[in-house]
Amino acid sequence: MTGIQIANRESLVEYFMAGCKPTRMLGFELEHILLHTEDDSPVTYTEAGGVHDVLERLAPNYRETTFDDGHIVGLSRCREAITIEPAGQLEISAGPYETVAETEKAYLSFRSLLDPILDEFGIYAPLVGYNPSAKAGDLQLVPKRRYECMTEFLGAQSYSALCMMRATASLQISVDYRDEEDAMRKLRIAQKLTPILALICDNVAIFEEQPVQGFLARTGVWLGMWQDRVGTIPGSLDPVYGFAEYADYIMTRQAILSPDANEAGGWRYEPERTFDEIYADRTMSQSELEHALSMVWPDARCKNFIEIRPADAIQPVYAFAYTALVKALFYSNEALHALDEELAFVGEADVVAAKRALMRDGYTAEVYKKPATFWTDLLMEQAMQYASSEDQAYLQPLASLVEKRRTIWQNA
């Protein structure tokens, strides 16, 4: 390894260390699939009254507008950003906020702006984990160079990668960490809990225009991809895993694309070279480091916070319940200690086996040598024990479904 490659890894470690903080804030990211009200067909980016026009109508309410080759691709204001996913899924990123109530207020404020525009254009947002009205391969790609590169690279690997990019929608919650040990414990536990959290938030009834056979369809999409940058991060379930190992994981991934002002759309397609190879001769800027961190999509990932990623896009009442669940579990030292001990034996193969068992059998599956219901009940019991009274009220909708052994889509 060259001196510059070592320096780039050290820069990543310093970036993670700079994220250490005593706060207990929450980040909230929810993706919305958009469909035409009249016939449930997908809404494209370029059509009249489509995603571009929705963004254009939202833009006066936001301080900054981001363009890609002349196309609106993002909006932002204080603690809120609106972006689009590859097939025009609309994502709101809100926070960080200290409470679930603040998160709810921010999201409902966004919907108060969005919903009248959607009504005017004859659009609705069903809040499901997979597009129910089309096959992924038939969904139109947003005209964005980044997505073109990702489609060319990932699409050559598997059809599941196209499904992930174009047809899925998720809810991601981010939490702070105090120090390296706290960050890696949260990363480790989040990945081990991924199958259980995915079951609690399972919200896909239609997959590739057909009724789902089984459960956790979006989890199946991720399992169908090459696992070099998704799933469980190799080695990360070991308690000795740290920031340096995560930096090595990032730098040894094929880049797919890298920033280059001289290329069309500001990106150079890089299907072969790793970040190590691209930046072998110079140190990376912070924006380049952040880009590299964005090009992996494991079940949980580290930035200057821990991002927990297994939940499907779900309706607001469940989304705030899930936010309260994550907050209670990941901001309680007692809950984290109990879960770390209970899950100590779980390895990477066990996580995959748990996903497959839950995809087949749902709540009747066996997971980590115990009934799936043991784990769902444990999470709810821990959350209720350590949540505030305000957050306990938020938890109730998901707690009720767990008690009934029903997924969100089964309860629709």
QUILIN-V367895 format. One record per residue. RES is the residue in three letters. NEAR is the number of other C-alpha atoms within 10 Angstrom. Layout:
# QUILIN-V367895
<<RES/NEAR> <RES/NEAR>>
This chain:
# QUILIN-V367895
<<MET/7> <THR/9> <GLY/12> <ILE/16> <GLN/21> <ILE/15> <ALA/14> <ASN/23> <ARG/25> <GLU/16> <SER/18> <LEU/26> <VAL/20> <GLU/13> <TYR/18> <PHE/22> <MET/18> <ALA/12> <GLY/20> <CYS/17> <LYS/14> <PRO/10> <THR/12> <ARG/16> <MET/19> <LEU/24> <GLY/24> <PHE/25> <GLU/22> <LEU/25> <GLU/27> <HIS/26> <ILE/27> <LEU/24> <LEU/22> <HIS/19> <THR/16> <GLU/9> <ASP/10> <ASP/15> <SER/15> <PRO/23> <VAL/24> <THR/21> <TYR/25> <THR/16> <GLU/10> <ALA/12> <GLY/18> <GLY/22> <VAL/26> <HIS/21> <ASP/17> <VAL/20> <LEU/22> <GLU/16> <ARG/14> <LEU/17> <ALA/18> <PRO/11> <ASN/12> <TYR/15> <ARG/10> <GLU/14> <THR/18> <THR/14> <PHE/12> <ASP/14> <ASP/12> <GLY/10> <HIS/15> <ILE/22> <VAL/24> <GLY/22> <LEU/23> <SER/19> <ARG/13> <CYS/10> <ARG/12> <GLU/19> <ALA/18> <ILE/24> <THR/18> <ILE/21> <GLU/21> <PRO/24> <ALA/26> <GLY/29> <GLN/26> <LEU/22> <GLU/20> <ILE/23> <SER/21> <ALA/25> <GLY/21> <PRO/18> <TYR/17> <GLU/14> <THR/17> <VAL/23> <ALA/15> <GLU/15> <THR/20> <GLU/19> <LYS/11> <ALA/20> <TYR/21> <LEU/13> <SER/11> <PHE/17> <ARG/14> <SER/11> <LEU/13> <LEU/15> <ASP/14> <PRO/12> <ILE/19> <LEU/21> <ASP/12> <GLU/10> <PHE/17> <GLY/16> <ILE/25> <TYR/19> <ALA/17> <PRO/17> <LEU/22> <VAL/24> <GLY/30> <TYR/31> <ASN/29> <PRO/24> <SER/19> <ALA/18> <LYS/17> <ALA/24> <GLY/15> <ASP/11> <LEU/20> <GLN/16> <LEU/19> <VAL/23> <PRO/20> <LYS/18> <ARG/19> <ARG/20> <TYR/18> <GLU/15> <CYS/19> <MET/22> <THR/19> <GLU/14> <PHE/19> <LEU/19> <GLY/17> <ALA/11> <GLN/14> <SER/14> <TYR/15> <SER/22> <ALA/23> <LEU/25> <CYS/24> <MET/21> <MET/22> <ARG/27> <ALA/30> <THR/28> <ALA/28> <SER/23> <LEU/25> <GLN/22> <ILE/24> <SER/26> <VAL/23> <ASP/25> <TYR/28> <ARG/15> <ASP/15> <GLU/17> <GLU/15> <ASP/16> <ALA/24> <MET/24> <ARG/22> <LYS/27> <LEU/24> <ARG/24> <ILE/23> <ALA/27> <GLN/25> <LYS/27> <LEU/21> <THR/24> <PRO/27> <ILE/26> <LEU/23> <ALA/23> <LEU/27> <ILE/27> <CYS/27> <ASP/28> <ASN/29> <VAL/27> <ALA/24> <ILE/19> <PHE/22> <GLU/16> <GLU/14> <GLN/12> <PRO/11> <VAL/13> <GLN/12> <GLY/13> <PHE/25> <LEU/30> <ALA/24> <ARG/27> <THR/25> <GLY/15> <VAL/20> <TRP/19> <LEU/17> <GLY/16> <MET/21> <TRP/14> <GLN/14> <ASP/15> <ARG/18> <VAL/18> <GLY/23> <THR/26> <ILE/22> <PRO/17> <GLY/16> <SER/21> <LEU/22> <ASP/15> <PRO/13> <VAL/11> <TYR/17> <GLY/17> <PHE/21> <ALA/14> <GLU/15> <TYR/22> <ALA/22> <ASP/18> <TYR/19> <ILE/22> <MET/22> <THR/13> <ARG/19> <GLN/22> <ALA/24> <ILE/23> <LEU/26> <SER/19> <PRO/15> <ASP/12> <ALA/10> <ASN/9> <GLU/12> <ALA/11> <GLY/16> <GLY/15> <TRP/17> <ARG/19> <TYR/21> <GLU/17> <PRO/15> <GLU/14> <ARG/16> <THR/19> <PHE/24> <ASP/22> <GLU/15> <ILE/16> <TYR/16> <ALA/17> <ASP/12> <ARG/12> <THR/17> <MET/21> <SER/11> <GLN/12> <SER/10> <GLU/15> <LEU/21> <GLU/15> <HIS/15> <ALA/23> <LEU/19> <SER/13> <MET/17> <VAL/20> <TRP/17> <PRO/21> <ASP/24> <ALA/27> <ARG/26> <CYS/23> <LYS/18> <ASN/19> <PHE/23> <ILE/21> <GLU/24> <ILE/25> <ARG/22> <PRO/29> <ALA/29> <ASP/31> <ALA/27> <ILE/26> <GLN/16> <PRO/14> <VAL/14> <TYR/21> <ALA/27> <PHE/23> <ALA/22> <TYR/27> <THR/24> <ALA/27> <LEU/26> <VAL/22> <LYS/24> <ALA/25> <LEU/25> <PHE/23> <TYR/19> <SER/17> <ASN/13> <GLU/13> <ALA/19> <LEU/19> <HIS/13> <ALA/14> <LEU/21> <ASP/18> <GLU/11> <GLU/12> <LEU/15> <ALA/15> <PHE/10> <VAL/16> <GLY/17> <GLU/18> <ALA/10> <ASP/15> <VAL/21> <VAL/16> <ALA/16> <ALA/23> <LYS/24> <ARG/20> <ALA/20> <LEU/23> <MET/23> <ARG/16> <ASP/14> <GLY/23> <TYR/25> <THR/13> <ALA/19> <GLU/18> <VAL/22> <TYR/18> <LYS/10> <LYS/10> <PRO/13> <ALA/24> <THR/19> <PHE/12> <TRP/20> <THR/20> <ASP/15> <LEU/13> <LEU/24> <MET/20> <GLU/13> <GLN/19> <ALA/24> <MET/21> <GLN/15> <TYR/19> <ALA/21> <SER/13> <SER/11> <GLU/12> <ASP/22> <GLN/18> <ALA/13> <TYR/23> <LEU/25> <GLN/19> <PRO/16> <LEU/23> <ALA/24> <SER/12> <LEU/17> <VAL/21> <GLU/12> <LYS/11> <ARG/19> <ARG/17> <THR/23> <ILE/23> <TRP/16> <GLN/12> <ASN/9> <ALA/7>>
